[in-house]
């Protein structure tokens, strides 16, 4: 299952991978990328701590040897190593069946982070550090921790999560100090001697924690690099979905990993209760880990995959107490009965594995909950075509690009071209995002002001960017007569400023409306679902919503219950100004809700459609439903307040809510 989930092609235009590869390529010529915003021409001297530079060196070395295929294989092998080590930790005390039974949900949660990222090293190092800590405890020899010193010297240069490794050692020190002391204090012994004995147990762990901290100072930014993870909560000028909480995102999108997170929380609690009921004690180290990784997952959805791995290990170990209890129940202690139970367990696991594999293949072709890209180990077809066009066409910068595309452009075009922005919010000032980047996309005057001050000649933009400001900008720039659309594909658009670009380039490459329609249809026919949705949105942004309708209906022709297509058609028709379209919008939105797409935004939209049709009671009911799903839904609160105001002034008839 791990191989199935991670054997997904690379959609290069929206990932960090391009920047990591560029880091590995450029670091030998200019170490400035370690300390400043290296690839941008807008804030090139902004102070920046590059905490993952070594991952770029590793990735670029692999790329030189075997291209993107080897990078994908390396990512899969890394996950298999992580899973194997985690399975050993889980089975060490729990045995095979408890660990194997709980492995499935943990593997599915890994789908939250399938891209090639430096954090894969952190996953591996966390499990390695945990393994070394376990070995040192079991053997009573803390010299087993010596490899940690070397590990942290690497870790601090490869990914920011080295602080989690420090936390693991700190938790073991705390557990060594507190756990036996609590039991002794409960028995009424002398407190002073107990705490002194606790310190003696904890002191060696504290010493190795200090060694790990000192090793983490071995990075280009020394103490700044060491302290950087603790600065992670500072304000950024750009909000990132993966840094949002589950409770925020679940009101915006459907993600089965959010449900799995809740299930794991329940399993964790039950496992601790089960262990306490049987053993009459709590594993303090595991309890601290459970609290810590739960907090990380609650803090940011990017940590769900890591939480899944850790909670799987902890829950498996806790449920091992049930096996201890089984040895004391005569019915279960019988050897023949045990063999029967093992045989039944093996059969169940085999059926579960086959069922999960079948579901993943179905998901890959239809639902895209866990597998979002086509199967394979290379780039998604066509994702690098725009760069080849840019280089061959004679276009040049300064380029205006969007946040997501910046990393790919850094790899494709640097040093000939620098980017306007890339997807490192910490590498830019808050003022840059607040006062320049986003206003340029929503405010025509700001766009003209900064277009002139930066001398922008080319717009190179991901039309897959679904942020409101990006979609607003695309609608404006695609209808601006001063800019010529010269290229588009499944992922990007390229426009050239007519007055600043060689007329021969414009004459050769400008895409007229009819050619746009023809090409969009061709791409949609060749694309899978995700690509079709992006192309439909591009059709809408280009002022040709009929093309979007064609594509959504094409999807529904193949998958009549595709809730995403139903929602998209509902919103498209709902935004029209005709009552006949509003009726169709109601039908599509209601069908999407029947398919389980119960998001507050859909109820808000259907409520607006009811409002437009004069069905105010139904509109109010939908807005109240949206508030039940999201208590602070500002749109629903606004609509209901406006509805009440109009009723109070007599502009609307009274009705029961």
VOPAPA-437686 format. One record per residue (C-alpha): x, y, z; residue number from 0. Coordinates in steps of 0.2 Angstrom, whole numbers, plus 2048, in hexadecimal, padded with zeros to 3 digits. Layout:
N
<<X; Y; Z>; NUM>;
...
REM end
This chain:
657
<<800; 800; 800>; 0>;
<<80E; 80C; 804>; 1>;
<<815; 809; 7F2>; 2>;
<<804; 80C; 7EA>; 3>;
<<801; 81C; 7F4>; 4>;
<<812; 823; 7F0>; 5>;
<<813; 81E; 7DE>; 6>;
<<80C; 82E; 7D8>; 7>;
<<812; 839; 7CA>; 8>;
<<81A; 849; 7CE>; 9>;
<<810; 859; 7CB>; 10>;
<<81F; 864; 7CB>; 11>;
<<817; 875; 7C9>; 12>;
<<80F; 875; 7DA>; 13>;
<<81D; 86D; 7E5>; 14>;
<<82C; 873; 7EF>; 15>;
<<837; 866; 7E6>; 16>;
<<83D; 872; 7D8>; 17>;
<<845; 87E; 7E5>; 18>;
<<84D; 86F; 7EE>; 19>;
<<855; 869; 7DE>; 20>;
<<85A; 87B; 7DA>; 21>;
<<862; 87C; 7EB>; 22>;
<<86C; 86D; 7E8>; 23>;
<<872; 873; 7D7>; 24>;
<<876; 885; 7DC>; 25>;
<<87E; 883; 7EE>; 26>;
<<88F; 87E; 7E6>; 27>;
<<890; 88F; 7DD>; 28>;
<<888; 89B; 7EA>; 29>;
<<885; 897; 7FC>; 30>;
<<87A; 8A7; 7FE>; 31>;
<<86B; 89B; 7FC>; 32>;
<<86E; 896; 80E>; 33>;
<<86B; 8A7; 815>; 34>;
<<860; 8B1; 809>; 35>;
<<851; 8B1; 7FD>; 36>;
<<85C; 8AB; 7EF>; 37>;
<<850; 8A8; 7E0>; 38>;
<<845; 8B7; 7E1>; 39>;
<<848; 8C8; 7D9>; 40>;
<<83B; 8D1; 7E4>; 41>;
<<843; 8CE; 7F6>; 42>;
<<854; 8C7; 7F2>; 43>;
<<85C; 8CC; 802>; 44>;
<<84F; 8C7; 80E>; 45>;
<<857; 8BD; 81C>; 46>;
<<852; 8AB; 81A>; 47>;
<<858; 89B; 824>; 48>;
<<859; 88D; 817>; 49>;
<<857; 87E; 823>; 50>;
<<855; 871; 816>; 51>;
<<863; 874; 80A>; 52>;
<<86B; 863; 80D>; 53>;
<<85B; 85A; 806>; 54>;
<<85D; 864; 7F6>; 55>;
<<86F; 85E; 7F4>; 56>;
<<869; 84C; 7F6>; 57>;
<<85A; 84E; 7EB>; 58>;
<<865; 857; 7DD>; 59>;
<<872; 849; 7DE>; 60>;
<<864; 83C; 7DC>; 61>;
<<85D; 846; 7CD>; 62>;
<<86D; 847; 7C4>; 63>;
<<86F; 834; 7C6>; 64>;
<<85D; 82E; 7C2>; 65>;
<<852; 83D; 7BF>; 66>;
<<841; 83E; 7C6>; 67>;
<<83E; 82C; 7C5>; 68>;
<<84D; 829; 7D2>; 69>;
<<846; 837; 7DD>; 70>;
<<835; 82E; 7DD>; 71>;
<<83D; 81D; 7E1>; 72>;
<<847; 824; 7EF>; 73>;
<<838; 82C; 7F6>; 74>;
<<82F; 81B; 7F6>; 75>;
<<83E; 812; 7FD>; 76>;
<<83F; 81F; 80B>; 77>;
<<82D; 81C; 810>; 78>;
<<82F; 809; 80F>; 79>;
<<83E; 80B; 81B>; 80>;
<<834; 816; 827>; 81>;
<<826; 80A; 827>; 82>;
<<831; 7FB; 82A>; 83>;
<<83A; 804; 839>; 84>;
<<829; 80A; 840>; 85>;
<<822; 7F8; 83E>; 86>;
<<830; 7F1; 848>; 87>;
<<82D; 7FE; 856>; 88>;
<<81B; 7FA; 856>; 89>;
<<81D; 7E7; 856>; 90>;
<<82B; 7E7; 863>; 91>;
<<81E; 7E6; 871>; 92>;
<<80E; 7E4; 868>; 93>;
<<812; 7D6; 85D>; 94>;
<<80E; 7D4; 84A>; 95>;
<<7FB; 7D4; 84A>; 96>;
<<7F7; 7E3; 855>; 97>;
<<804; 7ED; 84B>; 98>;
<<7FE; 7E7; 83A>; 99>;
<<7EB; 7E9; 83E>; 100>;
<<7EE; 7FC; 841>; 101>;
<<7FB; 7FF; 833>; 102>;
<<7ED; 802; 826>; 103>;
<<7E7; 813; 82C>; 104>;
<<7F8; 819; 82F>; 105>;
<<7FD; 815; 81D>; 106>;
<<7EE; 81E; 816>; 107>;
<<7F3; 82D; 820>; 108>;
<<804; 82D; 818>; 109>;
<<7FA; 833; 808>; 110>;
<<7FA; 844; 810>; 111>;
<<80C; 847; 80C>; 112>;
<<810; 83D; 7FC>; 113>;
<<81B; 84A; 7F4>; 114>;
<<82E; 849; 7F3>; 115>;
<<832; 854; 802>; 116>;
<<840; 856; 80F>; 117>;
<<835; 852; 81D>; 118>;
<<836; 83F; 817>; 119>;
<<848; 840; 81F>; 120>;
<<840; 846; 82F>; 121>;
<<833; 838; 830>; 122>;
<<842; 82C; 82E>; 123>;
<<84D; 834; 83B>; 124>;
<<83F; 835; 847>; 125>;
<<83C; 822; 846>; 126>;
<<84F; 820; 847>; 127>;
<<851; 82B; 856>; 128>;
<<842; 821; 85E>; 129>;
<<84A; 811; 85A>; 130>;
<<85B; 816; 862>; 131>;
<<852; 81C; 872>; 132>;
<<849; 80C; 873>; 133>;
<<859; 802; 871>; 134>;
<<862; 80D; 87E>; 135>;
<<854; 80A; 88B>; 136>;
<<853; 7F7; 888>; 137>;
<<866; 7F5; 88A>; 138>;
<<869; 801; 897>; 139>;
<<877; 809; 88D>; 140>;
<<875; 81B; 888>; 141>;
<<884; 819; 87D>; 142>;
<<878; 812; 870>; 143>;
<<873; 824; 86E>; 144>;
<<883; 82A; 867>; 145>;
<<87D; 828; 854>; 146>;
<<870; 836; 859>; 147>;
<<87E; 843; 859>; 148>;
<<883; 840; 847>; 149>;
<<870; 83E; 843>; 150>;
<<86C; 84F; 84A>; 151>;
<<87B; 857; 841>; 152>;
<<873; 852; 830>; 153>;
<<861; 854; 836>; 154>;
<<863; 867; 83A>; 155>;
<<868; 86A; 828>; 156>;
<<85C; 85F; 81F>; 157>;
<<84B; 864; 827>; 158>;
<<843; 86F; 834>; 159>;
<<83C; 860; 83E>; 160>;
<<84C; 85C; 847>; 161>;
<<844; 864; 856>; 162>;
<<838; 855; 857>; 163>;
<<847; 84A; 859>; 164>;
<<84D; 855; 868>; 165>;
<<83C; 854; 86F>; 166>;
<<83D; 841; 86F>; 167>;
<<84D; 841; 879>; 168>;
<<845; 84E; 885>; 169>;
<<835; 843; 887>; 170>;
<<840; 834; 88C>; 171>;
<<849; 83F; 898>; 172>;
<<839; 844; 8A0>; 173>;
<<832; 833; 8A0>; 174>;
<<842; 82C; 8A9>; 175>;
<<840; 83A; 8B6>; 176>;
<<82E; 839; 8B9>; 177>;
<<826; 828; 8B6>; 178>;
<<82F; 81E; 8C5>; 179>;
<<82E; 82E; 8D0>; 180>;
<<81B; 82F; 8CF>; 181>;
<<819; 81D; 8D4>; 182>;
<<825; 820; 8E3>; 183>;
<<81D; 830; 8E8>; 184>;
<<80C; 827; 8E8>; 185>;
<<813; 81A; 8F4>; 186>;
<<818; 828; 900>; 187>;
<<82B; 827; 8FF>; 188>;
<<837; 836; 902>; 189>;
<<834; 843; 8F4>; 190>;
<<846; 84A; 8F4>; 191>;
<<84E; 839; 8F2>; 192>;
<<842; 835; 8E4>; 193>;
<<845; 844; 8DA>; 194>;
<<858; 842; 8DC>; 195>;
<<856; 830; 8D6>; 196>;
<<84B; 837; 8C7>; 197>;
<<858; 843; 8C2>; 198>;
<<866; 836; 8C2>; 199>;
<<85B; 82C; 8B6>; 200>;
<<858; 83B; 8AB>; 201>;
<<869; 843; 8AB>; 202>;
<<871; 837; 89E>; 203>;
<<862; 83B; 892>; 204>;
<<864; 84E; 896>; 205>;
<<876; 84C; 891>; 206>;
<<873; 844; 881>; 207>;
<<865; 851; 87E>; 208>;
<<873; 85F; 880>; 209>;
<<87E; 855; 874>; 210>;
<<870; 855; 867>; 211>;
<<86D; 867; 869>; 212>;
<<87F; 86B; 866>; 213>;
<<87F; 860; 857>; 214>;
<<871; 869; 850>; 215>;
<<87B; 879; 851>; 216>;
<<886; 872; 843>; 217>;
<<87C; 87B; 835>; 218>;
<<880; 88A; 82A>; 219>;
<<875; 896; 835>; 220>;
<<87C; 88F; 845>; 221>;
<<871; 894; 854>; 222>;
<<864; 89D; 848>; 223>;
<<862; 88C; 840>; 224>;
<<860; 883; 851>; 225>;
<<853; 88F; 857>; 226>;
<<849; 891; 846>; 227>;
<<83D; 883; 849>; 228>;
<<837; 88C; 859>; 229>;
<<834; 89B; 84E>; 230>;
<<827; 891; 843>; 231>;
<<818; 89A; 84B>; 232>;
<<81D; 8AB; 846>; 233>;
<<812; 8B4; 83A>; 234>;
<<814; 8B1; 827>; 235>;
<<80D; 8BC; 81A>; 236>;
<<806; 8AD; 810>; 237>;
<<7FA; 8A0; 817>; 238>;
<<7FD; 88E; 812>; 239>;
<<7F0; 880; 813>; 240>;
<<7FC; 873; 81A>; 241>;
<<7FF; 87E; 829>; 242>;
<<7ED; 880; 82D>; 243>;
<<7E4; 875; 839>; 244>;
<<7D9; 866; 835>; 245>;
<<7CA; 870; 83C>; 246>;
<<7CD; 87E; 831>; 247>;
<<7CF; 874; 821>; 248>;
<<7C1; 868; 823>; 249>;
<<7B5; 876; 820>; 250>;
<<7BD; 87A; 80F>; 251>;
<<7C1; 868; 808>; 252>;
<<7BD; 856; 80A>; 253>;
<<7CC; 84C; 810>; 254>;
<<7CA; 83A; 817>; 255>;
<<7DA; 83D; 820>; 256>;
<<7D1; 849; 82C>; 257>;
<<7C5; 83B; 830>; 258>;
<<7D4; 82F; 833>; 259>;
<<7DC; 83B; 83E>; 260>;
<<7CD; 83B; 84A>; 261>;
<<7CC; 828; 849>; 262>;
<<7DE; 827; 84E>; 263>;
<<7DB; 833; 85D>; 264>;
<<7CD; 828; 863>; 265>;
<<7D9; 818; 860>; 266>;
<<7E7; 821; 86A>; 267>;
<<7DC; 825; 879>; 268>;
<<7D4; 813; 879>; 269>;
<<7E5; 80C; 878>; 270>;
<<7EC; 815; 887>; 271>;
<<7DC; 811; 891>; 272>;
<<7DE; 7FF; 88C>; 273>;
<<7F0; 7FE; 892>; 274>;
<<7EC; 807; 8A2>; 275>;
<<7DE; 7FB; 8A6>; 276>;
<<7E9; 7EC; 8A4>; 277>;
<<7FA; 7F2; 8AA>; 278>;
<<7F4; 7FF; 8B6>; 279>;
<<801; 80C; 8B0>; 280>;
<<804; 817; 8A1>; 281>;
<<813; 818; 896>; 282>;
<<819; 829; 899>; 283>;
<<824; 82B; 88A>; 284>;
<<817; 825; 87E>; 285>;
<<80A; 830; 887>; 286>;
<<815; 83F; 884>; 287>;
<<818; 83A; 872>; 288>;
<<806; 838; 86F>; 289>;
<<802; 849; 876>; 290>;
<<810; 851; 86C>; 291>;
<<80C; 84A; 85B>; 292>;
<<7F9; 84D; 85E>; 293>;
<<7FD; 85F; 861>; 294>;
<<808; 860; 851>; 295>;
<<7F9; 858; 847>; 296>;
<<7ED; 864; 84F>; 297>;
<<7F8; 873; 84B>; 298>;
<<7FB; 86F; 839>; 299>;
<<7F3; 863; 82D>; 300>;
<<805; 860; 825>; 301>;
<<808; 855; 835>; 302>;
<<7FA; 849; 832>; 303>;
<<805; 83C; 82A>; 304>;
<<812; 83D; 837>; 305>;
<<805; 83B; 845>; 306>;
<<7FE; 82C; 83C>; 307>;
<<80F; 823; 83D>; 308>;
<<812; 827; 84F>; 309>;
<<800; 824; 855>; 310>;
<<801; 813; 84C>; 311>;
<<811; 80E; 856>; 312>;
<<80A; 814; 867>; 313>;
<<7F9; 80C; 865>; 314>;
<<800; 7FC; 860>; 315>;
<<80B; 7FB; 86F>; 316>;
<<7FD; 800; 87B>; 317>;
<<7F1; 7F3; 874>; 318>;
<<7FF; 7E6; 877>; 319>;
<<7F8; 7E6; 889>; 320>;
<<7E8; 7DD; 882>; 321>;
<<7F4; 7CE; 87D>; 322>;
<<7FA; 7CE; 88F>; 323>;
<<7E8; 7CD; 895>; 324>;
<<7E4; 7BF; 888>; 325>;
<<7F1; 7B4; 890>; 326>;
<<7E7; 7B4; 8A0>; 327>;
<<7D6; 7B0; 899>; 328>;
<<7D5; 79D; 898>; 329>;
<<7CA; 79D; 888>; 330>;
<<7D8; 7A8; 87F>; 331>;
<<7E7; 7A0; 887>; 332>;
<<7E4; 78F; 87F>; 333>;
<<7F1; 78C; 872>; 334>;
<<7E5; 785; 865>; 335>;
<<7DA; 794; 867>; 336>;
<<7E9; 7A0; 865>; 337>;
<<7EE; 797; 855>; 338>;
<<7DC; 799; 84F>; 339>;
<<7DC; 7AB; 853>; 340>;
<<7EC; 7AE; 84A>; 341>;
<<7E6; 7A6; 83B>; 342>;
<<7D6; 7B0; 83B>; 343>;
<<7E0; 7C0; 83E>; 344>;
<<7EC; 7BB; 82F>; 345>;
<<7DC; 7B9; 824>; 346>;
<<7D5; 7C9; 829>; 347>;
<<7E5; 7D2; 826>; 348>;
<<7E7; 7CB; 815>; 349>;
<<7D5; 7D0; 810>; 350>;
<<7D8; 7E1; 817>; 351>;
<<7E8; 7E3; 80D>; 352>;
<<7E0; 7DE; 7FD>; 353>;
<<7D0; 7E9; 800>; 354>;
<<7DB; 7F8; 804>; 355>;
<<7E5; 7F5; 7F4>; 356>;
<<7D5; 7F4; 7E9>; 357>;
<<7CF; 803; 7F2>; 358>;
<<7DF; 80D; 7EE>; 359>;
<<7DE; 808; 7DB>; 360>;
<<7CB; 80E; 7DB>; 361>;
<<7D0; 81E; 7E4>; 362>;
<<7DE; 821; 7D7>; 363>;
<<7D2; 820; 7C9>; 364>;
<<7C2; 828; 7D0>; 365>;
<<7C3; 831; 7E2>; 366>;
<<7D4; 837; 7E3>; 367>;
<<7D3; 838; 7F6>; 368>;
<<7E4; 82F; 7F9>; 369>;
<<7EC; 82E; 7E8>; 370>;
<<7EA; 83F; 7DF>; 371>;
<<7F6; 83D; 7D1>; 372>;
<<7F8; 830; 7C3>; 373>;
<<802; 821; 7C7>; 374>;
<<815; 822; 7C3>; 375>;
<<826; 827; 7C9>; 376>;
<<829; 836; 7BD>; 377>;
<<822; 847; 7BA>; 378>;
<<810; 849; 7B6>; 379>;
<<80E; 84A; 7A3>; 380>;
<<810; 85B; 79C>; 381>;
<<815; 863; 7AD>; 382>;
<<826; 86A; 7A6>; 383>;
<<81F; 86F; 795>; 384>;
<<81D; 881; 79A>; 385>;
<<82F; 883; 79E>; 386>;
<<835; 87C; 78E>; 387>;
<<829; 888; 785>; 388>;
<<830; 897; 78F>; 389>;
<<842; 893; 78B>; 390>;
<<83E; 88F; 778>; 391>;
<<833; 89E; 775>; 392>;
<<83F; 8AC; 779>; 393>;
<<834; 8B3; 787>; 394>;
<<83D; 8BB; 796>; 395>;
<<83A; 8C3; 7A7>; 396>;
<<837; 8CB; 7B3>; 397>;
<<82A; 8BE; 7B6>; 398>;
<<81B; 8BF; 7C1>; 399>;
<<817; 8AE; 7C7>; 400>;
<<80C; 8A7; 7D5>; 401>;
<<811; 8A0; 7E6>; 402>;
<<80F; 88D; 7E1>; 403>;
<<819; 88E; 7D1>; 404>;
<<828; 897; 7D8>; 405>;
<<832; 888; 7DD>; 406>;
<<830; 87F; 7CC>; 407>;
<<836; 890; 7C3>; 408>;
<<845; 891; 7CE>; 409>;
<<84A; 880; 7C8>; 410>;
<<845; 882; 7B6>; 411>;
<<84B; 894; 7B3>; 412>;
<<858; 89A; 7C0>; 413>;
<<865; 8A2; 7BD>; 414>;
<<85E; 8A9; 7AD>; 415>;
<<84E; 8AF; 7B6>; 416>;
<<84A; 8B2; 7C8>; 417>;
<<838; 8B0; 7CF>; 418>;
<<82C; 8BC; 7D5>; 419>;
<<828; 8B1; 7E4>; 420>;
<<82A; 89F; 7E9>; 421>;
<<821; 893; 7F6>; 422>;
<<82C; 898; 805>; 423>;
<<821; 8A4; 80F>; 424>;
<<82F; 8A6; 81C>; 425>;
<<83B; 8AC; 80E>; 426>;
<<830; 8BC; 80B>; 427>;
<<82B; 8CA; 816>; 428>;
<<819; 8CB; 81C>; 429>;
<<818; 8DC; 814>; 430>;
<<81C; 8D4; 803>; 431>;
<<80D; 8C8; 803>; 432>;
<<802; 8D4; 80B>; 433>;
<<805; 8E4; 801>; 434>;
<<80C; 8DE; 7F1>; 435>;
<<809; 8CC; 7EC>; 436>;
<<7F7; 8C9; 7F0>; 437>;
<<7F1; 8DB; 7EC>; 438>;
<<7F9; 8DA; 7DB>; 439>;
<<7ED; 8CC; 7D7>; 440>;
<<7DD; 8D4; 7DD>; 441>;
<<7E0; 8E7; 7DB>; 442>;
<<7E2; 8ED; 7C9>; 443>;
<<7EB; 8FD; 7CF>; 444>;
<<7F7; 8F3; 7DA>; 445>;
<<7FA; 8E8; 7CB>; 446>;
<<7FE; 8F6; 7C0>; 447>;
<<809; 8FF; 7CD>; 448>;
<<814; 8F0; 7D0>; 449>;
<<814; 8E9; 7BE>; 450>;
<<81D; 8FA; 7B9>; 451>;
<<828; 8FB; 7C8>; 452>;
<<82E; 8E9; 7C5>; 453>;
<<82E; 8EA; 7B2>; 454>;
<<824; 8DA; 7B0>; 455>;
<<824; 8D3; 79F>; 456>;
<<81D; 8C1; 7A1>; 457>;
<<810; 8B9; 7AC>; 458>;
<<814; 8A7; 7B0>; 459>;
<<806; 8A0; 7BB>; 460>;
<<7FF; 890; 7C1>; 461>;
<<7EC; 890; 7BD>; 462>;
<<7EB; 882; 7C9>; 463>;
<<7ED; 88F; 7D7>; 464>;
<<7DB; 88F; 7DF>; 465>;
<<7DE; 89D; 7EB>; 466>;
<<7D1; 8AB; 7E9>; 467>;
<<7DE; 8B8; 7E4>; 468>;
<<7E6; 8AD; 7D7>; 469>;
<<7D6; 8A9; 7CF>; 470>;
<<7D1; 8BC; 7CF>; 471>;
<<7E2; 8C0; 7C7>; 472>;
<<7E0; 8B3; 7B9>; 473>;
<<7CF; 8B9; 7B5>; 474>;
<<7D6; 8CB; 7B3>; 475>;
<<7E6; 8C7; 7AA>; 476>;
<<7DE; 8BB; 79E>; 477>;
<<7D2; 8C9; 799>; 478>;
<<7DF; 8D7; 798>; 479>;
<<7E2; 8DD; 786>; 480>;
<<7F4; 8E2; 78B>; 481>;
<<7F9; 8D0; 78E>; 482>;
<<7FA; 8C2; 782>; 483>;
<<7F7; 8B0; 787>; 484>;
<<805; 8A7; 77E>; 485>;
<<804; 896; 787>; 486>;
<<7FA; 88B; 792>; 487>;
<<7F9; 879; 798>; 488>;
<<7F1; 86F; 7A5>; 489>;
<<7FB; 878; 7B3>; 490>;
<<801; 889; 7AD>; 491>;
<<7FD; 898; 7A2>; 492>;
<<80A; 8A4; 79B>; 493>;
<<806; 8B6; 795>; 494>;
<<811; 8C3; 78D>; 495>;
<<80F; 8D6; 78F>; 496>;
<<80D; 8DB; 77D>; 497>;
<<816; 8EC; 77E>; 498>;
<<825; 8E4; 786>; 499>;
<<827; 8D4; 77C>; 500>;
<<82E; 8D2; 76B>; 501>;
<<81F; 8D3; 75F>; 502>;
<<825; 8C4; 755>; 503>;
<<823; 8B9; 765>; 504>;
<<811; 8C0; 768>; 505>;
<<80D; 8BD; 755>; 506>;
<<813; 8AB; 756>; 507>;
<<80C; 8A5; 767>; 508>;
<<7FD; 8AF; 76B>; 509>;
<<7EE; 8A4; 76E>; 510>;
<<7DE; 8AA; 767>; 511>;
<<7CD; 8A6; 76F>; 512>;
<<7C9; 898; 763>; 513>;
<<7DA; 890; 765>; 514>;
<<7D8; 891; 778>; 515>;
<<7C7; 888; 777>; 516>;
<<7CE; 87A; 76C>; 517>;
<<7DE; 878; 776>; 518>;
<<7D4; 878; 787>; 519>;
<<7C8; 86A; 780>; 520>;
<<7D7; 860; 77A>; 521>;
<<7E0; 861; 78B>; 522>;
<<7D0; 85C; 794>; 523>;
<<7CD; 84D; 789>; 524>;
<<7DF; 847; 78D>; 525>;
<<7DF; 84B; 7A0>; 526>;
<<7DA; 842; 7AF>; 527>;
<<7CD; 849; 7BC>; 528>;
<<7D9; 855; 7C5>; 529>;
<<7DF; 85D; 7B5>; 530>;
<<7CE; 85E; 7AE>; 531>;
<<7C8; 868; 7BD>; 532>;
<<7D7; 874; 7BB>; 533>;
<<7D3; 877; 7A9>; 534>;
<<7C1; 87A; 7AC>; 535>;
<<7C6; 887; 7B9>; 536>;
<<7D1; 88F; 7AC>; 537>;
<<7C3; 88F; 79F>; 538>;
<<7B9; 899; 7AC>; 539>;
<<7C7; 8A5; 7B0>; 540>;
<<7C9; 8A8; 79D>; 541>;
<<7B6; 8AD; 79C>; 542>;
<<7B0; 89D; 794>; 543>;
<<7A6; 895; 7A1>; 544>;
<<79E; 88A; 793>; 545>;
<<7AE; 881; 792>; 546>;
<<7AE; 87D; 7A4>; 547>;
<<79D; 876; 7A3>; 548>;
<<7A2; 86B; 795>; 549>;
<<7B1; 864; 7A0>; 550>;
<<7A6; 862; 7AF>; 551>;
<<799; 858; 7A5>; 552>;
<<7A6; 84E; 79D>; 553>;
<<7AC; 849; 7AF>; 554>;
<<79A; 845; 7B4>; 555>;
<<797; 83B; 7A5>; 556>;
<<7A5; 82F; 7AA>; 557>;
<<7A1; 831; 7BD>; 558>;
<<78F; 837; 7C0>; 559>;
<<792; 838; 7D3>; 560>;
<<7A2; 842; 7D2>; 561>;
<<79E; 84E; 7E0>; 562>;
<<7AC; 85B; 7DB>; 563>;
<<7A5; 85C; 7CA>; 564>;
<<793; 85E; 7D1>; 565>;
<<799; 86C; 7DD>; 566>;
<<7A2; 875; 7CF>; 567>;
<<793; 875; 7C4>; 568>;
<<788; 87B; 7D2>; 569>;
<<794; 88A; 7D6>; 570>;
<<795; 88E; 7C4>; 571>;
<<783; 88E; 7C0>; 572>;
<<77F; 896; 7D1>; 573>;
<<78A; 8A5; 7CC>; 574>;
<<780; 8A8; 7BC>; 575>;
<<772; 8B5; 7BB>; 576>;
<<764; 8AA; 7B5>; 577>;
<<757; 8A1; 7BE>; 578>;
<<758; 891; 7B3>; 579>;
<<76A; 88F; 7B7>; 580>;
<<766; 892; 7CA>; 581>;
<<75A; 883; 7C9>; 582>;
<<768; 878; 7C1>; 583>;
<<774; 87F; 7CF>; 584>;
<<768; 879; 7DC>; 585>;
<<768; 868; 7D4>; 586>;
<<77B; 866; 7D3>; 587>;
<<77E; 86D; 7E5>; 588>;
<<771; 861; 7EC>; 589>;
<<778; 852; 7E4>; 590>;
<<78A; 857; 7EA>; 591>;
<<783; 857; 7FC>; 592>;
<<77B; 847; 7F9>; 593>;
<<78C; 840; 7F4>; 594>;
<<793; 845; 805>; 595>;
<<79B; 856; 800>; 596>;
<<794; 85E; 80F>; 597>;
<<79E; 86D; 810>; 598>;
<<798; 87E; 818>; 599>;
<<79D; 887; 807>; 600>;
<<791; 87C; 7FD>; 601>;
<<782; 880; 809>; 602>;
<<787; 892; 808>; 603>;
<<786; 892; 7F5>; 604>;
<<776; 888; 7F5>; 605>;
<<76E; 894; 801>; 606>;
<<773; 8A3; 7F5>; 607>;
<<76B; 89A; 7E7>; 608>;
<<75B; 897; 7F1>; 609>;
<<75C; 8AA; 7F6>; 610>;
<<75D; 8AF; 7E3>; 611>;
<<74E; 8A4; 7E0>; 612>;
<<744; 8AC; 7EE>; 613>;
<<744; 89C; 7F9>; 614>;
<<749; 8A5; 809>; 615>;
<<745; 898; 815>; 616>;
<<74F; 88B; 80C>; 617>;
<<75D; 897; 80B>; 618>;
<<75D; 89A; 81D>; 619>;
<<75D; 888; 821>; 620>;
<<76C; 885; 816>; 621>;
<<776; 893; 81F>; 622>;
<<771; 88C; 830>; 623>;
<<778; 87B; 82A>; 624>;
<<788; 884; 825>; 625>;
<<789; 88B; 837>; 626>;
<<787; 87A; 83F>; 627>;
<<796; 874; 834>; 628>;
<<7A0; 883; 838>; 629>;
<<79B; 88D; 846>; 630>;
<<7A4; 89D; 841>; 631>;
<<7A0; 89C; 82E>; 632>;
<<7A0; 8AF; 82A>; 633>;
<<797; 8AD; 81A>; 634>;
<<788; 8A4; 822>; 635>;
<<788; 8B1; 830>; 636>;
<<788; 8BF; 824>; 637>;
<<77A; 8B8; 819>; 638>;
<<76F; 8B4; 828>; 639>;
<<771; 8C5; 830>; 640>;
<<76D; 8CD; 81F>; 641>;
<<75D; 8C2; 81E>; 642>;
<<758; 8C7; 82F>; 643>;
<<75B; 8D9; 82B>; 644>;
<<750; 8D8; 81C>; 645>;
<<742; 8D0; 826>; 646>;
<<743; 8DD; 833>; 647>;
<<741; 8EB; 826>; 648>;
<<732; 8E2; 81E>; 649>;
<<73C; 8DF; 80E>; 650>;
<<73A; 8CC; 80F>; 651>;
<<72A; 8C2; 815>; 652>;
<<72B; 8BA; 826>; 653>;
<<72E; 8A8; 826>; 654>;
<<732; 89A; 833>; 655>;
<<744; 895; 834>; 656>;
REM end
